[in-house]
Every structure is written in C-alpha cells, then in structure tokens.
Amino acid sequence: MQKSLLIISFLILIPYVSVHGQEIDSLSSHSDFNGYFDARIGLAFQGSLNLETHVFKGRNSAFLLNTGISYLWNYIDWITGLDLLNIGNPYHVFGFPTTATVLLGSLPYDQRSKHLDINVGLINYVDTNQIISIPRATIGYRYQNPQTGKIFRIYGGFLSIGMSFNL
C-alpha cells in the first residue's frame, strides 16, 4: 500500500515540476517601462526621478528614452558665493532631464543582466525667467535582471559620477 501511494505521489509531481521548471529562464525578458531614482555629484548635486521606455530592442543592443523631474543644488556656488553654473541665486533649481540610452553587451539583450550603458541628452533647468539647458553624456555599467526587473547603474560623465536604482 505504501509503495503504491509513493508511486502515485511521484506521478502527480512529475508534470508539476516539468511545467514550472522552465518558467524562469525561457520566457523572461526586460520590462518595456521602468521607473528609477538617479543621483549624481560633480560641479553640483542632482537627484531625479525618471521614467524610461524601450524604443528598440536589437539582438545585442537596446535603445531607450528617458525623462523625469530633477532637483539641482549648486553647492559650489553656495560655498564660494560665485555663480559658476550661471543659474543665479538661490543655488537650487528644478529641471526636466530628457535623455536617450543605448545598452550594449555580448549576449542577446533579453538574456543578459549586465550592460554597457551609454546615455546622452539634456537637463533643462527652470529658473524664474529662463530655461537653462545643460548637456549630459555618461558611460557606465548597468545591472538589470530580466527575471526580477531590478536595475542598478553606476556611471561617470564630464566632471561627475552617479548611480541609479529602480523604484
């Protein structure tokens, strides 16, 4: 009786294990829409909340568009009393970054979690009577797990370094 019960139990479990054992790797891909927090420091501190969407997914690359809302604190001008970034006084402004990202790697895009991240665009800061556009170009490392959707970026640009993680 115990042998037949054990055999029936295994026969019931075999289809369950076969169906659920393939779920994770074969059907996963990166999300088409992501939200993340970005912080960088250089001539000023900038923090932003961004949204990004995939525009194109190639075999070993992807093209994404990013936009969001940011806050810039010009701590160097605050310390020195100068106006090096030409944003005037007070030493903080809100802005709207708009950038494009290219993700590259040796494995197919949907099967990898490590990417070379190249990002270019503009950060448009809104002052009381003008909009100040500052170019942004960075290169860095991006970890984006296709199964969980977790994103972590670390990058460097012209006189700045930064990091990002998803919300």
Secondary structure, DSSP 8 states (H G I E B T S, - for coil): -HHHHHHHHHHHHHHHHHHHTSHHHHS----SEEEEEEEEESSSEEEEEEEEEEEEE-SSEEEEEEEEEEEEE-HHHHHH---TTS--SSSEEEEEEEEEEEEE-SS-GGG-SEEEEEEEEEEEEE-SS-EEEEEEEEEEEEEE-TTT--EEEEEEETTEEEEEEE-
